[in-house]
Amino acid sequence: MTMPLYLDYGATTPLDPAVADAMIPWGVDGFGNPHSAHLWGYKAKATVELAREAIARLVNAPPESIAFTSGATESNNWAIKGLLTAPGQTRRRIVTLATEHSSVLETAQYLASIGALLTIVPVRETGLVDLGDLERALGEDVALVSVMAVNNEIGVMQDLAAIGRLAHGVGAVFHVDAAQGFGKVPIDVEAMAIDLMSITAHKIHGPKGVGALYRRPFTVITPLLHGGGQEDGRSGTLPTALIAGLGEAAHIAGTRMAADHAHALMLRNRLLARLAVPVQVNGALDRRWPGNLNLSFPGVAVPLLKQLPGLAISSGSACAALTGRASHVLTALGLPEATAKASLRLGFGRFTTADEIDAAADQINAAVQRHLAERA
Ligand SMILES: *Cc1c(COP(=O)(O)O)cnc(C)c1O
C-alpha cells in the first residue's frame, strides 16, 4: 500500500538524516552512562554538553540553564507544577490562554483541583490574545503566566516580549511552551523576559522522547522526578543518543532558520494560490509560522478528513484525533463545533516539495467540490 502524503508536521516532523547520523554512534558503541566516572562516561558526557550548548546558543541562554527531559509534555508539567509547589511559593494563581496545549491546560486544571487559582484568558478571532485582556488578569497573586510561542493547531505567534514585560510587571514568572517555536522562529530568553521554556526535539526533525526545560538562573522549581539528581532537579540517566539528536537538530535549525522559513512561506503561498474552492484560514496569517495552514471550507460541515485518504493530515491536534472532540483551539476562535470538526490542519516544511503541495491542493479541491456538488 502506498503511504499517504505526509503533511502533518504539526504532529511530528521527519527525522533529518544528519540527525540520525549524529545519534547512531551513541546508541550503539557509545553506550556508556554519561554520569559514569570513567572514559566511557566522559565521552558520552562530552556529547551531552555539546548538545546543551547548541540549544542554549539558539535561545541566548547560558548552557547550565538547560535541563534535559523526555519532551515538552514533561517540561510543561515540570515548569508549572514545579513553580506552584516550590518552597516558599506564596502566590497561587496561574494565568494562561484558552488556546494552550493540553499539557499546559490540564496541568493547570489539575493544580486548580488541589488549591491553585486559575485564570484562562480568551483569544480573539485571530487566535491572538488582546494584551489589555491579559493585563487585566494579572495581579500580585499571579505566580505564573504560561503562553506558547507558536500554536500547534493554528500556527499563530503571540507577542512574547510584550507578555513577558506584563508578567514581570506584577512579579510573575513567565513560562513559554516553545515546542513549535524553538528552532523555527527567533527566540531570545533575555529580550522576551522568558523564565521557563519548554523544548522538544521531534518538532524540529529530531527524535521523539527528548526535550529540555530552560530555567532562568535562580528560578526555583521543585523536581517532578526525584532520585539520583543527574540533571540538577531532574533525575534519571540521560539518553545520550536522543540528546545527541536534539543537539544536532538544534544546530541545524540554527543554521537553516531563515532558509526553512522562506521555504515554508513559499509552500504556503503556493497551496493557498492553488486552492480553487472557497476557503477560510483559521488564525491570523500575518503573525504565524508559515509551515501551518488550518483551513475551513464554507458550506462544508462534515469531517472532510475522511474524504482525503491520500493525505496524512489532521483536524485539530494529534491529541484531539484520539478523543474525537472538536478542537478547543478552534472553538476558542469562535468557530462552531461542526466547522471546527470539518477543518483541516496542514503542516509542512524542510522536506516538503512544491509537487507535494500541488498534489495536496488538487486532492482538497476535488474533495470539497464533490461535497458541494452533492449538497447542491
Ligand atoms: C508537541 C507539543 C507538545 C508536546 O511535546 P512532546 O515532546 O511530544 O511531549 C507540547 N506543546 C506543544 C505546543 C506541542 O506542539
The ligand as an ORCA input file, in Angstrom:
! r2SCAN-3c Opt
* xyz 0 1
  C       4.088     18.572     20.507
  C       3.762     19.611     21.510
  C       3.871     19.361     22.894
  C       4.251     18.004     23.438
  O       5.577     17.690     23.149
  P       6.114     16.199     23.369
  O       7.589     16.350     23.246
  O       5.502     15.381     22.293
  O       5.713     15.779     24.736
  C       3.593     20.383     23.761
  N       3.216     21.603     23.317
  C       3.095     21.873     22.016
  C       2.717     23.237     21.585
  C       3.358     20.895     21.066
  O       3.229     21.171     19.773
*
